[in-house]
Amino acid sequence: MNPVLLMDHSIFVLNTRGPLAAMPAMDVMWVSFYSIALMLVAVLIVSAVRKWIHNGVLSFIFRMVAFGLFLIGTILMVLVVATWPA
């Protein structure tokens, strides 16, 4: 028998309740708090860079770090919202 036919293909399909549906509700709550914290830290970094850092290269590095944090926080929050109706 072909092993591809025996493989469980349900792991490639998102659950109808959302991607974090396998997690307990309190853990999803903590993920939402972490995502809010990441976005807040990103905003604080950008604000601090605008006020105190005048070196162009250093400013760019800090802004890219802030952008990365904000992107991770946004993706986590989208996952939480997609799980919300549970």
Protein Blocks (a to p, Z undefined) as FASTA:
>chain_A
ZZklmpcfklmpccfkbjklmpcfklmmmmmmmmmmmmmmmmmmmmmmmmmmmcfklmmm
mmmmmmmmmmmmmmmmmmmmmmmmZZ
